Amino acid sequence: MQLGINLLCLSGFIDAEHLGRLRQLKDMGYDGVEIPVLRGAPEHYAWLGQELDRIGLRRTSTSVVPSVHANPLSADSAERAAGKDHLDWALDCAIAMGAESVGGPIHAPIGHFTGQGATLDELKRGAEIHHALAERAASNGVYLSLEPLNRFETYFLNTMAQARAYVELVDHPACRIMYDTFHANIEEQDQPRAIATLGQHMGVLHVSENDRGSPGRGQIDFAAIFSAVRANGYDGWVTLEAFGAGLPELAAATRVWRPLFPDFDTLSTESLAFIQQNWREAAP
């Protein structure tokens, strides 16, 4: 596996002031970082990719659908076109920095609800856009990792059964699923069973505690999760995700108003050791 860390625990926009922290993560033993792509131009991410190459860190990226006015599921052709343009921009940034995966809830606007679950028309519209995006991603050596969220953040993809059905509808090998233990802890009755349901469609594993703090300090049974993941034959990105307080870009979705870990150094060192030990012990 490749051990990563989502940098939303530092900032929603990674730039020169964070390079010292990136070097620190490399020295600790992280294989790579998950870069938030929420704003900025591909040129910035090309620069960041060069810096990550110098440091020796591999990378994935994570993005969101920022607005109902750029919604790839919308029945409104202008909103749907804006959604496609936004996803193309996110992919352009990922390609520029040499990311291996474009992940996150890049399927529906966070916090937007219609009063019902996903309709067949929405599924078809989304699948058409994600198929085209996956095709372009694959031609650039990138894959998609769509992230199902809990029911309080989206109505579109919540469970692994829904996620598997959706990637099968998209019908492209470069369209995969990001499995997040926080969201699954809310939506799934049994996480190992959900992981088995997802099968070979996992693109990135997000290691996230039930309170979004340091993994191992909460209620999630990571030993069972890692055993199920390894039994599936997965050996890709295993990425820590924890959130600091008051990140403006995602505060409306994450509802994080208090510190969830003592400090960045404690989070990164403690989590690295926890994930490595539990991954080893879960060997089939």
N, C-alpha and C positions, 0 to 999 in steps of 0.2 A: 504494500500500500504506500501511498504518498501522503504524508502528514502536512496539512495546511491549517491556516488560521484566517478567518474572515476579518478583514481590517475595519469593519464597522465598529469594532470595539475601540478603535482609535479615532476615526473620522469618516465622514461621508465623502471626502475628497482627499486622495493621497497625493502629496506633492513633496517638494524638497525638504520641508521641515520634518518629514517622517523617515527620511533615509537612515538616520541613526537607529531608529527602532527596527527597521528592516534588516540592517546588519546584525543587530542583536538577535533577531529571530533566527537568522541563518546560523549564528554561533551557537544558539541553544540546541539546534538540531532539526528545525522545521525544514521540510523539503520545498515548501512554496507558500504562497499567500493568495487569498481570494480578494481581488480588488473591487471595491464598489465603483460601478460606472453609473453615476446618477446625474452628472453634468460634465461639461468640458468638451474639448475637441479631440479628434483622433490624434492630432499632433502632440497633444499633451501625453496621451497614453503611449505613443511611440517613444517619447522621451523616457517615460517611466519604465517601459520595457527594456530600454538600453541600460538603465540604472539597475534593474533587477538582474539582467544578464551579468553585469559587473559584480554584483553581490553574490550571484549564484543561486537565486531563488526562481523556481518555476512558478507559474501563475495560472489561476482561473479568474473569471470575473462574475459579478452578480449585478443584475439590473432589475428595474421594475417597470410597470406601465404607469406613468405618472398622473394620468388624467383621463376622465371620461371622454374628453375631446380628442384623445389619441388612443382609441379603444379598438383593438384588432377584432373584437367580437361584435362590434356595433352593426346594426342594420343600416345605419347611415353611411353611405359610401365615402363621404368626406372624412368622417371620424375614423373609419376603417383604414383609409389611405394614410391618415396621419399616424395611426397606430403602426402600420407597416413601416412608414418612414422612421418612426422612433426605434423600432426593433432593428432596422437596418443600420441606424446610427450606433446602437449598442454593439452590434456585431462589428461594425467598422472599427470602433474603439478597441474591441477585444482582439481583432486581427492585428491592429497596429501595435499592440503591446505584446503580442505573442502568447495570448491566453489559449489554454487548451479547451476550456469550456465556457459557454455563456449560460449562467444559471440564474436562479431567482424566479419570482412570480411574474414572468414575462408573458403572461397569458391574459390577465384581466386587471383592471385598476384596483389597487388596494383600497379597501374600505367602501367600495361601490357595490350596492345591492339592488336587485330588481324586484325583490319580494318573492322570488321562486328560485329553484335550482336552474342549472344550465339547460337551455333548450337545445333541441336537435339542430336548429338553424344556427345557434351560436357555436355549437361544437363543429359544425361543418365549416362555418366562416373562419373560425380560429385554426382549424386543421389545414385549410388551404394556405393561410399565411405562414403557419409554422412549417409546413412542408417546403415551401419556397425558401424560407429562412434556413432550414436545415440543409437544403441542397447547396445553398451558397456557403454555408458554414463548412460543410464537408469538403467543398472544393478548395477551401483555405486551411484545411487541417484542424478544424474546430468542430465541436459537437455542442448541442443544446442540452441543458439540464433544467427542465421545467419544474418549478417547486410548488407542489400543493400546499395550501395554507389552511389554517383552521377556519371554522365557519364564521368566526367573528371578524375575519379579515377579507374573506372572499366567499362567493357562492359557487364559483366555477369548478375548481378542483380542490377537493378536501381529502379524499381517501385514496389509498393505493389502488383499489379496484377501479375507481374513476380514472386515475392517472394512467393505469395500464390500458384501459379501453381507449383513452384519448390518444396515447402514442401509437396504438395500433391503427387508429383512424388517420393520424398524420402519415403513417406508413413511410417512414424514412429512418434508416439505421442511425443517423446522426441526431435524431430527436430522442432524448432519454429523460429520466426523471431524477430530480434532486430529492432524496429522502431526508427529511428533517425530523429529528427525534422529538423536538418540542411540539411541532404541529401534530405529529402522529400520536403523541401522548394524549392529546385532546380527542382526536378523531377516530383512532383505531381501538378496537376492543382488545387486541393482542398484537403487540408490535412484531414479534417473530413471525406470526402468521401473515401480517401485512407485508413484511419483507419477502416472504416466500411467494406471496401473490404478485409482487412486482417482478420477481424473477430476474432475468438478465437485462432489464430495462433501466437499472440504476446507473446514473451518470456520476453523481457526487453524493457522498454521505455526509450530512451535517450533524455534528455531535453538539447537541444543545440541551442543556438541563431544563427541567420543568419550569424553573423560574427565570430562565435565560442567563443564569449566573455560571459559576464554574462547574463543569461536569464532575460528578462524583460527590457533590455536596448536597444533592437533592434526592428526588424520589425515583428517577428513571433507572431501570435495570439495564445498565449498559453491557453487563456481562452477557445477558441473554440476547441483546441486540447484536453485539459483535459476533456472537456464535452463529446467529441466523445469517448475518451478512457473509461471514466466511463460508458457511455451509452452501451458500448460493454461488460460491466461487468468485465473489467480488474481490478485487485487489487494486482498486483505483483510489481516488481522492477521499481521504477521511479528514474532514475539515471542521475545526472548532468554530462554533458561532456563539458568541456572548455579546450582550449589548451594554454599553455605558449609558449613563443617565442623560436624558434630554437631547438625543441626537435629532436635530431639527428635521432632517430629510425623512425620517421614519417614525417620528414620535407619534403621529396620528395612528400608525398601525401597531407599533410595538408597545405603546403605553408604558414606557420605562421612565419613571419619575424619580427613582432612587438608585443609588449605587448597588449593583448586583455582584460585584467582586471587589476585593480590597484595593487592588491597583493593577495596572497592566502587567507588571513584572510577576506578581503572584499568579494572576490568571494564566499567563503564557507558560510559565515554568511548571506550575502545578498541573495544568491541563495536558501538557506534553507528556509528562511522566505518567499521568493517569491513562491517557489514550494508548500509549505504547505498551504499558503493562497489561491492560485489558485486552488489547489486540493479540498480544503474544499468548495470553492464557486462553483465548478463544480459538486457538488453532485447531482445525478439524483433525 
